[in-house]
Amino acid sequence: MYTLLGATRKARIVSASALLLAVCAFGAAGVAPLAPDAADLPVKSVAQDLELPNLSAQISALEHDEQKFVHEEKVRAGDTLAALLTRLGIDDPAANTFIKTDKIARGVMMLKSGKRVQAQTSEDGHLQWLRATVIVDGQDAVKNIMITRKGDAFVATEVAAQLERRVEMHAREITSTLFAATDSSPDGTRLPDTISAQIVEMFSTSIDFRGDLKRGDHFNVVYETFWQDGELVRAGRILAGEFTNRGVTHQSVWFQDPASKQGGGYYSFDGKSLKKAFLKSPLEFSRISSGFSMRVHPISGNWKQHKGVDFAAATGTPIRASGDGVIDTVGMQSNGYGNMIVLKHWANYSTAYAHMSRFAAGLKKGMKVSQGDIIGYVGTTGWSTGAHLHYEFRVNNEAKDPMSVNVQAQAPLTSAELNRFRLVSADMMHRFTLLRPAGTALASR
């Protein structure tokens, strides 16, 4: 009974609601105004003269304006200056002559294959400006050369390049030779030639790269590169290397303590130096023309002690720092040594280099140098009868025979240096872990 009454009441409420909605809809229809027919709306015509642009005048103005064109080319192997300028759209004998004769502009002729050159020309091929980036041989210096037209003349300027430093890391597997592995990879990345050469130098005391390599050997390398405007300018130093040869892994990490006056060097991951403290010869290719002994001086004719070793070499042969150190003397000496550099090394060691034709650019007293850095070039300045390098090795300022002295290693790291070294080595070890295939076992030595 309760259910039937509830259903009847519900039906009445629904019927009443429907009736109310119908009444409201009818009322709304009754009071809404009717929209007028579009045909009955008033129409008003408006006429206005529009001034069209004078296309002839614009074309004429463009024809009278001097057009400028910007070209970009890369230096090709065997390029001549004329060939490069032609590809850049330059037809300007005055510019060609200026580049050949100006001291700064001649740097464009020293560009290596693959380097980028940009130039702006007028429509008749006259050079407006040209810019290029030049790497100074034997140094880390990179400079930008800018040649600009000033009326009928040209001006060349150079400024140090502002480079972006990046750290790159790569893994490679040996299938035939080391250089085949560095030249190609599945991702198409090619390792720079300077990095390949550093790998050989770094591990050559442990691995014979001509006979020891076998298929399946592999290596990981972390190195720095320097970029400008999105272009690779040069590769830098290997920061860490790991080479697995016949199941044995050899490792090396670069460390240069910013708090030390000495240069950096390569170390094992437990902090032991991996290189000799001093090179036996500061020249890569030379012969000894006079040893550390008593002799008749070639100029004075007196019998006296020769306190160094003379290395005969052609004028201009690069001279390398035989060890990490700080420049103590650089300049012309009045005691017969001519152009001379003295380096102070760790403990009480020092080395001297005399009769240079010239010094490497930018050297000054107090500057740090690393073993192998170019510090000057062979010459015949001072009391000299021919082009050679006079090289002295000193302990407590007393000359010793550099051919017999035996300094096995660099100065050991102090406890403070060792703590800073561990931060660097931990970062590089983490990078190696990322490069290694998952589950790879490490058998180092």
C-alpha positions as CSV (number, residue, x, y, z in Angstrom):
1,M,0.0,0.0,0.0
2,Y,2.8,2.4,0.8
3,T,4.6,1.6,-2.5
4,L,1.4,2.4,-4.6
5,L,0.8,5.7,-2.9
6,G,4.4,6.8,-3.4
7,A,4.3,5.9,-7.1
8,T,1.1,7.9,-7.6
9,R,2.5,11.0,-5.8
10,K,5.7,10.8,-7.9
11,A,3.7,10.6,-11.2
12,R,1.7,13.7,-10.2
13,I,4.9,15.7,-9.5
14,V,6.4,14.7,-12.9
15,S,3.2,15.7,-14.7
16,A,3.1,19.1,-13.0
17,S,6.7,19.8,-13.8
18,A,6.2,19.0,-17.5
19,L,3.2,21.4,-17.7
20,L,5.1,24.2,-16.0
21,L,8.0,23.9,-18.5
22,A,5.6,24.0,-21.5
23,V,4.0,27.2,-20.3
24,C,7.4,28.9,-19.8
25,A,8.5,27.9,-23.2
26,F,5.3,29.3,-24.8
27,G,5.7,32.6,-22.9
28,A,9.3,33.0,-24.0
29,A,8.3,32.5,-27.6
30,G,5.6,35.1,-27.3
31,V,7.8,37.9,-26.0
32,A,11.0,37.4,-28.0
33,P,11.2,40.0,-30.8
34,L,11.5,38.8,-34.4
35,A,14.8,39.4,-36.2
36,P,14.4,41.7,-39.2
37,D,15.0,40.1,-42.7
38,A,18.5,40.8,-44.0
39,A,17.0,42.1,-47.2
40,D,15.3,45.0,-45.3
41,L,18.5,46.3,-43.7
42,P,19.8,49.7,-45.0
43,V,22.9,49.5,-47.2
44,K,25.5,52.3,-47.4
45,S,28.2,52.3,-50.1
46,V,31.7,53.7,-49.2
47,A,34.2,54.6,-52.0
48,Q,37.8,55.4,-51.1
49,D,40.9,55.7,-53.2
50,L,43.8,53.5,-52.0
51,E,47.4,54.4,-52.8
52,L,49.2,51.4,-54.1
53,P,53.0,51.0,-53.5
54,N,55.2,52.1,-56.3
55,L,56.8,48.9,-57.2
56,S,58.9,50.5,-59.9
57,A,60.4,52.9,-57.5
58,Q,61.2,50.1,-55.0
59,I,62.9,48.0,-57.7
60,S,64.9,51.0,-58.9
61,A,66.0,51.7,-55.3
62,L,67.1,48.1,-54.9
63,E,69.0,48.3,-58.1
64,H,70.9,51.3,-56.9
65,D,71.7,49.9,-53.4
66,E,75.0,47.9,-53.3
67,Q,74.2,44.3,-52.5
68,K,76.4,42.4,-50.0
69,F,76.9,38.7,-49.8
70,V,78.3,36.5,-46.9
71,H,80.1,33.3,-47.8
72,E,81.5,30.5,-45.7
73,E,84.0,27.9,-46.8
74,K,86.2,25.3,-45.2
75,V,89.9,25.0,-46.1
76,R,90.6,22.0,-48.3
77,A,93.7,19.9,-48.5
78,G,96.1,21.5,-51.0
79,D,94.3,24.8,-51.1
80,T,96.1,27.9,-52.3
81,L,95.1,31.4,-51.2
82,A,93.7,32.1,-54.6
83,A,91.5,29.0,-54.6
84,L,90.1,29.7,-51.2
85,L,89.3,33.3,-52.1
86,T,87.6,32.2,-55.3
87,R,85.3,29.8,-53.4
88,L,84.5,32.7,-51.0
89,G,83.3,34.8,-54.0
90,I,86.3,37.2,-53.7
91,D,87.6,38.8,-56.9
92,D,89.8,41.5,-55.4
93,P,93.5,41.6,-56.2
94,A,94.1,44.3,-53.5
95,A,92.8,41.9,-50.9
96,N,94.9,39.0,-52.2
97,T,98.0,41.2,-52.0
98,F,97.2,42.4,-48.5
99,I,96.8,38.9,-47.1
100,K,100.1,37.8,-48.6
101,T,102.1,40.8,-47.3
102,D,100.5,41.8,-43.9
103,K,102.0,40.2,-40.9
104,I,98.7,39.4,-39.2
105,A,96.7,38.7,-42.3
106,R,99.2,36.1,-43.5
107,G,97.8,33.8,-40.7
108,V,94.9,33.0,-43.1
109,M,97.5,31.2,-45.3
110,M,98.4,29.0,-42.3
111,L,95.0,27.6,-41.8
112,K,94.8,23.8,-41.8
113,S,92.4,21.6,-43.8
114,G,88.8,21.6,-42.4
115,K,89.0,25.1,-40.8
116,R,86.2,27.5,-41.4
117,V,86.6,30.9,-43.1
118,Q,83.8,33.5,-43.4
119,A,83.8,36.6,-45.7
120,Q,81.5,39.3,-46.9
121,T,81.8,40.7,-50.4
122,S,80.1,43.3,-52.6
123,E,78.3,42.2,-55.7
124,D,81.4,42.8,-57.8
125,G,83.5,40.5,-55.5
126,H,85.3,43.2,-53.5
127,L,86.1,42.0,-50.0
128,Q,84.4,43.8,-47.2
129,W,85.6,41.7,-44.3
130,L,87.1,38.2,-43.7
131,R,87.5,36.3,-40.4
132,A,89.1,33.1,-39.5
133,T,90.4,31.2,-36.4
134,V,94.1,30.3,-36.3
135,I,95.8,27.8,-34.0
136,V,99.4,28.8,-33.1
137,D,101.7,25.7,-33.8
138,G,103.4,24.3,-30.7
139,Q,101.1,26.3,-28.3
140,D,97.7,26.2,-26.9
141,A,97.0,29.7,-28.2
142,V,94.0,30.2,-30.5
143,K,93.4,33.6,-32.1
144,N,90.7,35.2,-34.3
145,I,92.0,37.1,-37.4
146,M,89.7,39.8,-38.8
147,I,90.5,41.6,-42.0
148,T,88.3,44.7,-42.7
149,R,88.1,47.1,-45.6
150,K,88.6,50.8,-44.6
151,G,87.9,52.8,-47.8
152,D,90.5,51.6,-50.4
153,A,92.7,50.0,-47.8
154,F,92.5,47.0,-45.4
155,V,93.2,46.6,-41.7
156,A,94.0,43.2,-40.0
157,T,93.5,42.7,-36.3
158,E,93.8,39.6,-34.1
159,V,92.3,38.8,-30.7
160,A,92.5,35.8,-28.4
161,A,89.6,33.5,-29.0
162,Q,87.1,33.0,-26.3
163,L,86.7,29.2,-26.3
164,E,84.1,27.0,-24.7
165,R,85.7,24.0,-22.9
166,R,83.9,20.6,-23.1
167,V,84.7,17.2,-21.7
168,E,84.1,14.2,-24.0
169,M,84.2,10.5,-23.2
170,H,84.3,7.6,-25.6
171,A,84.7,3.8,-25.6
172,R,86.3,1.9,-28.4
173,E,87.0,-1.8,-29.2
174,I,90.0,-2.9,-31.2
175,T,89.2,-4.9,-34.4
176,S,92.5,-4.4,-36.3
177,T,94.6,-1.4,-35.2
178,L,94.4,1.5,-32.7
179,F,93.9,4.1,-35.4
180,A,91.2,2.1,-37.1
181,A,89.3,2.1,-33.8
182,T,89.8,5.9,-33.3
183,D,88.8,6.7,-36.9
184,S,85.3,5.1,-36.8
185,S,82.6,3.9,-34.4
186,P,79.0,2.8,-34.5
187,D,77.8,6.4,-33.7
188,G,80.1,7.9,-36.4
189,T,82.3,9.8,-33.9
190,R,85.9,10.1,-34.9
191,L,88.5,10.7,-32.2
192,P,90.9,13.6,-33.0
193,D,94.4,12.6,-34.3
194,T,96.0,14.4,-31.3
195,I,94.0,12.2,-28.9
196,S,95.1,9.0,-30.7
197,A,98.7,10.1,-30.4
198,Q,98.3,10.9,-26.7
199,I,96.9,7.4,-26.2
200,V,100.0,5.9,-27.7
201,E,102.3,8.1,-25.7
202,M,100.4,7.4,-22.5
203,F,100.5,3.6,-22.6
204,S,103.5,3.0,-24.8
205,T,105.6,1.9,-21.8
206,S,103.1,-0.9,-21.0
207,I,101.8,-1.8,-24.5
208,D,103.5,-2.4,-27.8
209,F,100.9,-0.9,-30.1
210,R,102.6,-2.6,-33.2
211,G,102.6,-6.1,-31.9
212,D,100.7,-6.5,-28.6
213,L,97.2,-5.5,-29.7
214,K,94.6,-8.2,-30.3
215,R,91.0,-8.3,-31.5
216,G,88.7,-7.6,-28.6
217,D,91.1,-5.3,-26.7
218,H,89.3,-2.1,-25.7
219,F,89.8,1.3,-24.2
220,N,88.0,4.2,-22.6
221,V,89.2,7.8,-22.9
222,V,88.1,11.1,-21.3
223,Y,89.5,14.2,-22.9
224,E,88.9,18.0,-23.3
225,T,87.8,19.8,-26.5
226,F,87.6,23.6,-27.2
227,W,84.8,25.1,-29.3
228,Q,83.9,28.5,-30.8
229,D,80.5,29.3,-32.3
230,G,79.6,25.7,-32.4
231,E,82.8,24.6,-34.3
232,L,85.4,22.4,-32.8
233,V,88.6,24.5,-32.7
234,R,91.0,21.9,-31.2
235,A,91.2,18.9,-28.9
236,G,93.1,19.3,-25.7
237,R,94.6,17.0,-23.2
238,I,93.5,13.4,-22.3
239,L,92.1,13.7,-18.7
240,A,92.0,10.0,-18.1
241,G,92.6,6.8,-20.1
242,E,91.9,3.1,-19.5
243,F,93.2,0.5,-21.9
244,T,92.6,-3.3,-21.6
245,N,95.1,-5.3,-23.5
246,R,95.1,-9.1,-23.4
247,G,92.9,-9.1,-20.3
248,V,95.0,-6.6,-18.3
249,T,93.8,-3.0,-17.8
250,H,96.2,-0.1,-17.6
251,Q,94.9,3.2,-16.2
252,S,96.1,6.8,-16.1
253,V,94.6,10.1,-14.9
254,W,95.8,13.6,-15.3
255,F,96.2,15.7,-12.2
256,Q,97.4,19.3,-11.8
257,D,97.1,20.7,-8.4
258,P,95.9,24.4,-8.6
259,A,97.7,25.1,-5.3
260,S,101.1,24.0,-6.6
261,K,103.6,25.9,-8.7
262,Q,104.6,22.7,-10.5
263,G,103.0,21.5,-13.7
264,G,100.6,18.6,-13.9
265,G,101.2,15.0,-14.7
266,Y,99.7,11.5,-15.2
267,Y,99.2,9.3,-12.2
268,S,97.9,5.8,-11.4
269,F,94.6,5.8,-9.6
270,D,96.5,5.3,-6.3
271,G,98.4,8.5,-6.8
272,K,101.7,7.3,-8.1
273,S,103.4,9.2,-10.9
274,L,103.6,7.4,-14.2
275,K,106.4,9.4,-15.9
276,K,110.1,10.1,-15.4
277,A,110.9,13.4,-13.7
278,F,113.2,14.5,-16.6
279,L,113.6,13.8,-20.3
280,K,117.1,12.6,-21.3
281,S,117.0,15.0,-24.2
282,P,115.1,18.3,-24.6
283,L,115.2,17.7,-28.4
284,E,113.2,15.1,-30.1
285,F,115.7,14.4,-32.9
286,S,119.4,15.4,-32.3
287,R,122.9,14.1,-31.7
288,I,125.3,14.9,-28.9
289,S,128.1,17.1,-30.3
290,S,129.9,17.7,-27.0
291,G,129.5,15.9,-23.7
292,F,129.9,16.7,-20.0
293,S,133.7,16.7,-19.7
294,M,136.9,18.7,-19.8
295,R,137.5,20.2,-23.3
296,V,139.2,23.0,-25.2
297,H,136.7,25.8,-25.5
298,P,136.0,26.4,-29.2
299,I,136.2,30.2,-28.8
300,S,138.6,31.0,-25.9
301,G,140.9,28.1,-26.6
302,N,141.2,27.4,-22.9
303,W,141.1,23.9,-21.3
304,K,138.1,23.9,-19.0
305,Q,135.1,21.9,-17.8
306,H,132.1,21.8,-20.1
307,K,129.3,21.8,-17.6
308,G,126.5,20.6,-19.9
309,V,125.7,18.6,-23.0
310,D,125.5,20.1,-26.4
311,F,122.9,18.8,-28.8
312,A,123.5,19.6,-32.5
313,A,120.4,20.4,-34.4
314,A,119.2,22.8,-37.1
315,T,118.3,26.3,-36.3
316,G,114.6,26.5,-35.3
317,T,114.4,22.9,-33.9
318,P,111.8,23.0,-31.0
319,I,113.3,22.7,-27.5
320,R,111.1,21.0,-24.9
321,A,111.1,21.5,-21.1
322,S,112.8,18.4,-19.7
323,G,110.6,18.4,-16.6
324,D,107.7,20.2,-14.9
325,G,108.8,23.4,-13.4
326,V,108.7,27.2,-13.1
327,I,110.6,29.7,-15.3
328,D,113.3,31.3,-13.2
329,T,115.3,33.1,-16.0
330,V,114.3,34.0,-19.6
331,G,116.2,36.4,-21.8
332,M,119.6,37.3,-23.3
333,Q,122.6,36.6,-21.0
334,S,125.9,38.5,-21.1
335,N,128.0,35.5,-20.0
336,G,128.1,33.8,-23.4
337,Y,124.9,31.7,-23.0
338,G,123.0,34.0,-25.4
339,N,119.2,33.5,-25.3
340,M,118.7,31.3,-22.2
341,I,116.0,29.8,-20.0
342,V,116.5,28.4,-16.6
343,L,113.7,26.2,-15.1
344,K,113.4,25.4,-11.4
345,H,111.9,22.0,-10.6
346,W,110.9,20.2,-7.4
347,A,113.4,19.7,-4.6
348,N,116.7,21.4,-5.6
349,Y,116.7,20.5,-9.3
350,S,117.0,23.0,-12.1
351,T,117.8,22.9,-15.8
352,A,119.2,25.4,-18.2
353,Y,118.8,25.8,-22.0
354,A,121.2,28.2,-23.9
355,H,122.0,29.6,-27.3
356,M,118.4,29.7,-28.4
357,S,117.4,31.5,-31.6
358,R,114.2,32.6,-29.9
359,F,111.8,31.8,-27.1
360,A,108.3,30.4,-27.3
361,A,105.7,33.1,-27.3
362,G,104.4,34.5,-24.0
363,L,107.0,33.0,-21.7
364,K,107.9,35.1,-18.6
365,K,109.5,34.6,-15.2
366,G,107.3,32.7,-12.7
367,M,105.3,30.9,-15.4
368,K,104.6,27.2,-14.9
369,V,105.6,24.8,-17.7
370,S,105.0,21.1,-18.1
371,Q,107.4,18.4,-19.2
372,G,107.5,18.4,-23.0
373,D,106.2,21.9,-23.5
374,I,107.9,23.9,-26.2
375,I,109.9,26.7,-24.5
376,G,112.2,27.8,-27.4
377,Y,114.1,27.0,-30.6
378,V,117.6,26.0,-31.3
379,G,120.0,28.8,-32.4
380,T,123.5,30.0,-32.2
381,T,123.3,33.1,-30.0
382,G,126.0,34.0,-27.5
383,W,129.4,32.3,-27.6
384,S,128.6,29.7,-30.2
385,T,130.2,28.5,-33.4
386,G,127.2,26.7,-34.8
387,A,123.5,25.9,-34.2
388,H,123.1,23.7,-31.1
389,L,121.4,23.6,-27.7
390,H,123.6,23.8,-24.6
391,Y,121.7,21.9,-21.9
392,E,122.6,21.8,-18.2
393,F,121.2,19.8,-15.3
394,R,121.8,21.3,-11.9
395,V,121.4,20.0,-8.3
396,N,121.7,22.8,-5.7
397,N,122.9,25.0,-8.5
398,E,125.8,22.6,-9.2
399,A,126.1,21.2,-12.7
400,K,125.7,17.4,-13.1
401,D,125.9,15.2,-16.2
402,P,122.3,14.9,-17.4
403,M,123.2,11.6,-19.2
404,S,124.1,9.9,-15.9
405,V,121.8,11.5,-13.4
406,N,119.1,9.1,-12.3
407,V,115.9,10.7,-11.0
408,Q,113.3,8.0,-11.1
409,A,110.1,9.8,-10.5
410,Q,108.4,13.1,-9.9
411,A,108.0,14.6,-6.4
412,P,105.5,12.5,-4.5
413,L,102.1,14.0,-3.8
414,T,101.8,15.6,-0.4
415,S,98.9,14.6,1.9
416,A,96.9,17.7,0.9
417,E,97.6,17.1,-2.8
418,L,96.6,13.5,-2.4
419,N,93.2,14.5,-1.0
420,R,92.6,16.8,-4.0
421,F,93.8,14.1,-6.3
422,R,91.3,11.6,-4.9
423,L,88.4,14.0,-5.9
424,V,89.7,14.1,-9.5
425,S,90.3,10.3,-9.7
426,A,86.9,9.5,-8.2
427,D,85.2,11.6,-10.9
428,M,87.2,9.8,-13.7
429,M,86.6,6.4,-12.3
430,H,82.8,7.1,-12.3
431,R,83.1,8.1,-16.0
432,F,84.9,4.8,-16.7
433,T,82.1,2.9,-15.0
434,L,79.6,4.6,-17.3
435,L,81.6,3.7,-20.4
436,R,82.2,0.1,-19.5
437,P,79.6,-2.5,-20.7
438,A,77.4,-3.8,-17.8
439,G,79.0,-6.6,-15.9
440,T,82.5,-6.1,-17.3
441,A,85.2,-7.4,-15.0
442,L,88.3,-5.2,-14.4
443,A,91.7,-6.8,-14.1
444,S,94.1,-3.9,-13.6
445,R,97.7,-3.7,-12.8
